[in-house]
């Protein structure tokens, strides 16, 4: 297994990510809600098969938001899938650290993903009860 990472590009949102969100029965966030119009993140491949992707929001503080992790539901190689998610979150975290940030933040509900973040040194903050959004 040779996992490879690359920056998201202008076609990944429509050609890969929207389908993944649909497969998981989630609504895809609008392109312009995501960092850099959906190009502000990375995607992990197992050879030529896309496995998972995630985004990194920059802020005007020493914190960054490392989130919107999504995966290929049809990719079922268990150990490789977990390693790809670890590699994704580690890489996004390191990009944030290298940019001078001191904190990484994620807003997640999925138990397996929470466990992955915890395994990488993230700690649980408060449990939120509502996700609030407003479109202007």
N, C-alpha and C positions, 0 to 999 in steps of 0.2 A: 504494500500500500504506500503510495506516494501522495500525500496531501499537499495541495498547492493553494496559495492564497493570491488573490488579485483584488485590486480596487474595483468597486462596482462601476459599471459604465452606463451609457445612455440607453442601452437596449435591455439591460437586465431586469428592470422593473416590469416592463410589459411582457418580455419573453420568458421570464423565469419566476420572479417574485409574486406577481399577481396570481399566477396559477398555484403556487404553494399556499398562499393565504386562502384561496378558494378550496383547495384540497383539505385544509384544516377547518373549513367552515367558518372562517373569519373574514370580515370585510377588510380589504386592503386599505391601508391609510392612503390618503391622496398623495400624489407625488410631491406636491409642494409643501406637505406637512413634514416630509422626511428631509434630513440634512442634504444640502446641495442638490435639491430637486431630485432626490432618490439616488444620487451618486456619492453620498457622503458616508460610505461604509465599505465593507469588504465581503467577499464571497469565497468560500472554501470549496475546492474540487477534489474528488478522488479520481485521479487521472483526468478523464474528460467529463465526468459526471458531477454536476453541481450538487453539493450536500447541504450547505447552510450559509446563511448570510446574516449580517447585522449592521447596525448603524452607530455613528458617533456624533453626538451633538456637542458643539463647542458652546461655552457660556461666557458671561462676563465676570466670572468668578474663577476660583481655582478648582472648580468641579466640572466634570463632563458627564453627559448622559450616555451610557453605553447600553443600547437597548434595541428594540424591534427585531429581536432574534427570530428568525424563521428558518424552517428546514424543509427539505425534500421529503415528504411523507412516504414516498415510494422507495426511498433509499433505506434498506433494512439491514445493512451490515452492522451488527450491534457494536462490536468494539471500535470499528472505524467511525461510526456515527458519533459516538461519545467523544472520541479523540478529535474529530472535526469540530465539535461544539467547544471543546476545551481550547483548541487552537484558535478558534474564532474569538472567543471572549478574552483569552490571553493577549492576542494581537491587538484587539481594540483597546484593551487596558494599557498595553505598552505604548501604543500611539498616543494615548491620552497623557500618560506619564512623561513621555518624551516631549510633549508640547508644554510641559511645565505645570500640569495640573496635579493637585494633591489628593483629589477625591474622584471616585467613580460612582455613579448613581445608576440604578436600574429599577424599573417599576414592573415587576413580573408576578404572575400568579401560578404558573405551571410548576408543580412540585419538583419534577426532574430537573428543570432549568434552575430552580432555586438551589437545589443540591449542587449543581455544577458551579454556580457562582460561589456558593459557600466553600466548595473544594478549592477555589482559587483565591480564598482569603476575604471574600466579601462577607459582611455580617448583616443580619436582618435589622432593619430599622423598625419603625412602627408599622403595624398592619393597617393598610388603608381600607376604607369601607366603600369608597366611591371614587371612580375616575371621572374627573370633570373636564369637559372640553367646551369651547365656544368658538364657533366660526364667525369671524367678523365680516 
